[in-house]
């Protein structure tokens, strides 16, 4: 029976287990460059036993950063630092993945430990934020410019160029970030997309940008490299993006060569309170996996080894993406292996701890 420590094969890549480090912003870059913090943070999770280690969201252009301290991949000069991280992750047995992102109307904010407020130019921020429509995230955010068709084509090309750089840096898994209220989600949701052209209105039009990006990226990626898409499966609001639309999108993406849907939720509007409880987002991964017949990743308050193992054993998802739990305990996969009675996978340098 498949469980948390059964290797996962996708295209030409084999993950040593079903545990992935979810993309988590570190807000520690200058001009988008990866540095020693990113190397230590990510390589240590590979030492910790994860099968897949994602970088945080990497912005495809400067105005697409959430904060001025976000990781970036909008220039070839970013490749060298990212390649060092890939080498460190792979040296310790994990697969390196990168999440490509654009914050859209949620851009230009301070780091969380600085309060997360919206920044003006004199504070290091920028007012040139963009979105599907000229609707601000809330009254305190910059009013975005609605992208015109030519600018949408530039966004698509920026994703393409970021993917090219990602491959050159050595990443084996590319994830498109279309969740959490950021730019691509802003096109998907009718709450943020009031366009009247081919990128707005109907479901077909609102999903067009995500589908076009997925098709373009699959076309330039090596056939042996998996392509994932992270979505918010629901906005947690009425007359908004929901699980039924997500299932339909996943089905379309499957035929465009997407290999897995990373199932999160929310983020399109502030102050929306989902009914959180352990594993509260797992049913989205389960339904999309069964109804769209595509592999899925489960996220959201998954903290215990047995909980994660059951999700895989019951066929609710194909991989578990852990965030905050792996911040608290980088060696969670090793602890899980022991608790679940699996072979000891600790590095030999640490093995005496288990004697």
Secondary structure, 3 states (H helix, E strand, C coil): CCCCCCCEEECCEEECCCEEECCCCCCCCECCECCHHHHHHHHHHHHCCCCEEEEEEEECCHHHCCCCCCCECCCHHHHHHHHHHHHHHHHCCCEEEEEEECCHHHCCECCHHHCCCECCHHHCCCCCCEECCCCCCCCCCCCCEECCHHHHHHHHHHHHHHHHHHHHHCCCEEEEEECCCCHHHHHHCCCCCCCCCCCCCCHHHHCHHHHHHHHHHHHHCCCCCEEEEEEECCCCCCCCCCHHHHHHHHHHHHHCCCCEEEEECCCCCCCCCCCCCCCCCHHHHHHHHHHCCCCEEECCCCCCHHHHHHHHHCCCCCEEEECHHHHHCCCHHHHHHHHCCCCCCCCHHHHHHHC
